[in-house]
Amino acid sequence: MSVSAAELTAKKCTACEGDTPAFTKDQITEHLTAVPEWKLADDGKLIRRKYKFKDFVTAMAFLQKVAVLAEEEEHHPDLHLTGYKNVAIELSTHAIGGLSANDFIVAAKIDKLPV
């Protein structure tokens, strides 16, 4: 059964400890349908989305919005800025070595940010 973006954005991240199991392939597939711009890494342990902005200032402004959201959710992505306007965002739950609901909640909320 697929999960919707609306379902994800209505949720709040919860703390994941080492005893929380990482998502299975089926769970990942169900959640990816809600965030179609996000791609699963080959190892299945993170999701990534890429953006290209018109300039450095716009890219940095977007990253600042992502930073505020991440702080609110207490779930922090890896942020990459290259070539002054190319942004990549990676989400993974490091404490469990894979993906959790938190990654998809934050991805769905990032998707709602104005670009």
N, C-alpha and C positions, 0 to 999 in steps of 0.2 A: 504494500500500500504506500503510495507516494505521500510526501509531506509537502504542504504548500508554504510559499514565502510568507503569507499572512500568519500562518500558525507559528512560524519561526520568529517573526518580528514581534509577536505578542508575548514571547517568552523572555525570561531574564536568565543570564548565565548563572550556573551554580558551580561551586568549588568542586573540582575533580581531584581526587587523591590517587595514589598509586594503585589502590585496590579496585578502582573503577575500570572496567574493561573497555578497551578501544572498540570502536564500531566494527562490526563485521562488514564484509563486502556487500551483503544485502542491505544493511542499514545505510551504508554510504550511498548506494544506488538510489534508495528511497529518498534520501535527503538532497542528492545532487539535482534532482528534477526541480527543486524549489529555487535553486541558484544556478541556472544554466550557463552563466558567464564564467563560472568557476570551474577549473579543470583539476582533475585528480592527478597527483604526481604518480610516476611509474611505480614507486614503492608502496603506494596506497596509504601513505602516512600523513599527507597534507594536501590541502587544496590551494590553488593559486589563481589569481586574477590579475590581468595586465591592463594598464591604461596608458594612453598617450595624450599629453596635454599640449596646449598651444605654446606654453612657456614655463620657465622655472617657477615664477611666482604663483601661477595657477596650480601647478603640481604641488608646491609646498602648502598652499592653502587647503587643498584637498587632504593632504597627509595630516594636517593639523585637525581637520574634522574627524578623520579616522582615529587620531590619537585621543581626542575627547571622548568619542564613542567607546573606544577600548577601555579607557579609565572607568567610564560609567558601568561597563559590563564586567570589569575586572578580569578581562580575557584579552591578551595582547598579541596581535599578529606581528610577524616579521615584515618590516617595511623596507622597500628597496627603491632608491631613486638613482637612475643612471641616465647618462646622456642629457642631463639637465631637465628633461621633460617626460621621461619614461618611468612609470611607476609599476611596481609589482608588489602585490600583497599576498603573503602566505599565512595560512592558518593551520595550526596543529595544536594538539594538547600535549605539551612536552612531558607533563607529569605521568602520562600513560603511554607515551611513545606512539601515538596515533591520533585518530580523529574521534571527536565526541560531539554531542549535541551542541556544545558551546561554539564550536567552530562554525557550524552551519547557522546558528543564531546570529553570530557576529557578521558572517558573510551576507546574510539576508538584510541585516541592518545597514551594512556598508552599501549594499546595492540601492538603498533608499536615499543615500546622501546625494545632495546636488553635486553634479560634476561640472 
